[in-house]
């Protein structure tokens, strides 16, 4: 009953772990190029990797026999004996990448060592070598992967949109580029150059990848101990943006990994420096650990993105302390040298010097600017130092005022309502909730979520009816985007115009915002744009209707805002009226409740308990 799997089935099973999407191929080939000692790497992508993934490097190259052997399972140049597993300093070592890629795509390789006169060309189809011939080629290696998942239709069918898949490719490209700043790297997509990263230092690489505005927002982190050396950068607290995912990086021995545990060490160091909310994300960081390879295990995850540390708790404390130290250095205000020339000399008080006289305050408590008589204009001088007595009439009214109960904003709004109707009475709580009595108890309305529902259905109707109102900006705002963000946003330009967003493409991944919907004129353009881009990146929607839903939900959340301002009575009533005109007033677009009913029985239970 038990038999060995054929090689082509075993390779496809291995490919399921190694090659999950086009970005997985880019990761493996790029890491191989860097391990080969390349100083320049070019990645060429077509149709987000569906049609072509090509990685060209100027590394050491391979001989004809090594080129063929590299596509066998578990073929590697990194491991010779079991002790080598405790001293891994390269990316690849398990020898599964090329075999897995060749099992699900058509692969062509051109490679030549620097000392060889000619190179070799190898073609592989369905994990079998179809042809291998000598070829004239530059020193190094070029691997082309075409028709990814051609023999696994289900896997190809469930790939996301080109924008989403290319975002994953950029993520893998960035992770390798950050830990190898000395390597020149290029990334081209559909014949458009997305990145051209010249060799340089770490700070230059971070800025070139993440954008020039980040250059002045980075804080150096540097600590050397007998256990671990930590270096890199953290972001200033004011750039820890909402939904700022993608700017958090850990590396150990120049290998990217994820660690919620170490991330907690950084977040804890920022304690009380960040505004905490349900949508907040960790601050920006680029942290590099250097320690002995024998003290880590990099082989506990198929994608090698999780790493086990021998002294995990010790490193946690060191990381937390180093980030706190860096933040404290940043928080120290520089001394300011004022120009003191011509300034008056301030005398220094000594112990036995007499105290200066207190200034006298002259007031006329009987003065009335609305009375035109001689008595009101007479000067009645009283001084607090000479025992001015409070007017008994004023004291009487002050006593009455002090006896009134405290009225918060909720009572103020209700009392300010002209001729309030009992059936429509409501109370505001902290500017966040509206409470109004209903037949079965009390109805609680979340103001922000109610606004989200209102805006969401409004935007859906506008896109369906092709109607919009745009308010032109007096000074159009120009925003430079990261290439992958621009390419994703570009797919939504038509839908954005239907909502009143007048956006023009200026080239070089830069846009100009010329107009905004009238209900978003108060919102910062950078804020809603970043929120929208993050929502689009996180969405897996491919159909146009699904993308429109994602767009409407994201913009509705931005338009609703986060403020807790007290509404005027007519504004609150208008909000309630508009909410109950919606098709689904009880929930916001994210699925959270916008309305909560507290039945009278709950109040009865509370009272009976007491």
Secondary structure as UniProt FT lines:
FT   HELIX           7..18
FT   HELIX           22..35
FT   TURN            36..37
FT   STRAND          40..46
FT   HELIX           47..49
FT   STRAND          52..57
FT   HELIX           64..69
FT   TURN            70..71
FT   TURN            73..74
FT   HELIX           82..86
FT   HELIX           97..103
FT   STRAND          106..112
FT   TURN            114..115
FT   STRAND          119..125
FT   TURN            126..127
FT   STRAND          128..135
FT   STRAND          140..146
FT   TURN            148..151
FT   HELIX           153..157
FT   HELIX           162..179
FT   TURN            181..182
FT   STRAND          184..189
FT   TURN            190..191
FT   STRAND          192..197
FT   HELIX           202..210
FT   HELIX           212..217
FT   STRAND          218..224
FT   STRAND          229..235
FT   HELIX           237..239
FT   TURN            242..243
FT   TURN            245..246
FT   STRAND          248..252
FT   TURN            253..254
FT   STRAND          255..257
FT   HELIX           260..269
FT   TURN            270..273
FT   TURN            278..279
FT   STRAND          285..290
FT   HELIX           293..295
FT   STRAND          296..297
FT   TURN            302..303
FT   STRAND          308..309
FT   TURN            310..311
FT   HELIX           312..331
FT   TURN            341..342
FT   TURN            351..352
FT   TURN            365..366
FT   TURN            369..370
FT   HELIX           374..377
FT   HELIX           384..386
FT   HELIX           392..402
FT   HELIX           409..416
FT   TURN            418..419
FT   HELIX           422..424
FT   STRAND          427..429
FT   TURN            430..432
FT   STRAND          433..438
FT   TURN            439..440
FT   STRAND          441..446
FT   HELIX           447..465
FT   STRAND          470..480
FT   HELIX           483..490
FT   TURN            491..492
FT   HELIX           493..498
FT   TURN            499..500
FT   STRAND          502..507
FT   TURN            508..509
FT   STRAND          510..517
FT   HELIX           518..520
FT   TURN            521..522
FT   HELIX           525..538
FT   HELIX           544..560
FT   HELIX           569..579
FT   TURN            580..581
FT   TURN            583..586
FT   TURN            589..590
FT   STRAND          595..599
FT   HELIX           600..609
//
